[in-house]
Amino acid sequence: MDNKRLCNELNPFSDEHVQRNNAHAFQLRGKYIFQSVPCKKDINAGSKSLRWFFGFSTTMAFVGFIAFQVWRLIAPPTLTIDSPTPNAFTDKPEIVVSGRTAPEIAVEINGQLISSKPDGTFAQPVELQNGPNRIIISATKKHGLFTTVSRTIMLKSPEPVASPISLSPVPASAHPLN
């Protein structure tokens, strides 16, 4: 069937014509022009699949984001100690405890609150006693979750050096017992 005959037989603007030919017609300067369009079924099938895919993807991204935020709230803070190393030996009476944690985390060394830099790094000198010294470093979030690291440092006191003793005879008259 040619278009001219089809147009004369059917009203190109009727729903029956659109359903039969999958085409829309419009009139331009007195002539009927046909424009083919995909079936409704194809448009809806693709569109439903895309809507489902994007809806599912968006939902999963949102759920993942919320889960990550909750995890950040309920996880204890990270605490990395750079020095001293575990079970270290030293002969100096003072050692510097240094490390890093997340910003805005309270850091304590042996129960004493210390200040940390805005990037989360900290360094604090600690005096040592002869023998083993246990240093407890803890990081606490504002919600109360904490992480604790313990280090034992052994202070070896230097061996006393014997000074030479000079013995000289003392005259009997200068002796105090006489």
C-alpha positions in Angstrom: 0.0 0.0 0.0 1.3 3.4 -0.8 0.9 6.2 1.6 -1.4 8.3 -0.6 -3.9 5.5 -0.9 -3.6 4.6 2.8 -4.3 8.2 3.7 -7.4 8.3 1.5 -8.7 5.1 2.9 -8.1 5.7 6.6 -8.1 8.8 8.7 -4.3 9.1 9.4 -5.1 10.9 12.7 -7.2 8.0 14.1 -6.1 5.7 16.8 -6.8 2.7 14.5 -4.3 4.0 11.9 -1.6 4.5 14.6 -2.1 1.0 16.0 -2.1 -0.7 12.6 1.0 1.1 11.2 3.0 2.2 14.3 3.1 5.6 12.7 1.8 9.0 13.5 0.6 11.3 10.8 0.5 15.0 10.7 -0.5 17.5 8.0 2.0 19.8 6.5 0.9 22.2 3.8 -2.1 20.1 2.9 -0.1 16.8 2.6 -0.1 14.0 5.1 3.3 13.1 6.5 4.0 9.9 8.4 6.5 9.5 11.2 7.3 6.1 12.4 7.6 5.5 16.1 8.6 2.5 18.1 5.9 0.3 19.6 4.6 1.4 23.0 5.7 -2.0 24.4 9.3 -1.5 23.4 9.5 2.0 25.0 7.9 0.9 28.3 10.1 -2.2 28.5 13.3 -0.3 28.1 12.2 2.6 30.3 11.1 0.2 33.1 14.4 -1.6 33.0 16.3 1.7 33.1 14.1 3.1 35.9 14.6 -0.1 37.9 18.4 -0.1 37.3 18.8 3.5 38.3 16.4 3.2 41.2 18.2 0.1 42.5 21.6 1.7 42.0 20.6 4.9 43.8 19.1 2.9 46.7 22.2 0.8 47.1 24.5 3.9 47.0 22.3 5.6 49.7 22.3 2.4 51.9 26.1 2.1 51.5 26.6 5.8 52.4 24.5 5.4 55.6 26.3 2.2 56.5 29.7 3.9 56.2 28.6 6.8 58.3 27.2 4.6 61.0 30.4 2.5 61.0 32.5 5.7 61.4 30.4 6.5 64.5 30.6 3.1 66.2 34.1 2.1 65.3 36.8 2.8 67.9 39.5 5.3 66.9 42.7 4.3 65.2 45.8 4.8 67.2 49.3 4.4 65.7 52.4 4.7 67.9 55.6 5.7 66.1 57.9 5.7 69.1 58.8 4.0 71.3 58.9 0.5 69.9 57.5 -2.4 72.0 59.9 -3.8 74.6 62.6 -1.1 74.0 65.7 -0.6 76.0 67.2 2.8 76.7 69.8 4.4 79.0 68.2 7.9 78.9 65.9 8.9 81.8 63.3 10.4 79.4 61.7 9.1 76.2 59.4 10.8 73.7 56.1 9.0 73.0 54.8 10.0 69.5 52.1 8.8 67.2 49.0 9.7 65.3 45.3 9.3 65.4 42.3 11.0 63.8 41.7 14.7 64.4 39.6 15.7 67.4 40.4 12.5 69.3 41.5 12.9 73.0 44.9 11.2 73.7 46.1 10.2 77.1 49.5 8.9 78.1 49.5 7.1 81.5 46.2 8.8 82.4 47.4 12.3 81.6 45.5 14.2 78.8 47.9 15.5 76.2 47.3 18.0 73.4 47.6 16.8 69.8 48.0 18.8 66.6 45.0 19.5 64.3 46.1 16.7 62.0 46.0 14.2 64.8 49.8 13.8 65.5 51.1 14.0 69.0 54.5 13.8 70.8 55.0 13.9 74.6 58.2 13.3 76.7 57.8 10.8 79.5 60.2 10.4 82.4 61.4 6.9 83.1 62.4 5.1 86.4 65.1 2.5 86.7 63.9 -0.9 85.5 60.8 -1.7 83.4 58.4 1.2 82.7 54.9 0.5 81.4 53.5 3.3 79.2 49.7 3.2 78.4 48.5 5.4 75.5 44.8 5.7 74.9 42.7 7.5 72.3 39.1 8.3 73.1 36.3 9.5 70.7 33.8 12.0 72.0 31.2 9.3 72.1 33.3 7.3 74.6 34.8 4.6 72.3 38.5 4.1 72.9 41.6 2.3 71.8 44.5 1.5 74.1 48.1 0.6 73.3 50.7 -0.4 75.9 54.5 -0.2 75.6 57.1 -1.5 78.1 60.4 0.4 78.2 63.4 -0.8 80.1 65.6 1.9 81.5 69.2 0.6 82.0 70.9 2.8 84.5 74.6 3.4 83.6 77.0 1.2 85.5 78.7 3.3 88.2 82.3 4.0 87.4 84.7 3.3 90.2 86.9 6.3 90.8 90.5 5.6 91.7 91.1 5.7 95.4 94.3 7.1 96.6 95.6 5.7 99.8 98.1 7.6 101.7 99.4 7.0 105.1 98.0 9.2 107.8 100.3 10.3 110.6 99.4 8.8 114.0 99.0 12.3 115.5 96.4 13.2 112.9 94.3 10.1 113.6 91.0 11.0 115.3 91.0 8.0 117.6 94.2 9.1 119.3 
